[in-house]
Amino acid sequence: MDVTGVAALATYLSRAQTYNDVGYAVLDMSMDAMKMEGAGVAQMISSAPGMELSVNPSVGGNFDMSI
């Protein structure tokens, strides 16, 4: 392999490594965003009973039983 071939190969490998690094960085940012959204959904689900009572305060507050 001549000098220009080695230089071209080095350039190609460097560029491929840069593309991989950028891809991993974007994936990492996407995963962080999904974790934050998941935490928000979990928080919203945990606060759902209080939200239901604020909409319908008389529903589910009493239990009537007769035999």
Secondary structure, 3 states (H helix, E strand, C coil): CCHHHHHHHHHHHHHHHHHHHHHHHHHHHHHHHHHHHHHHHHHHHHCHHHHHHHHCCCCCCCCCCCC
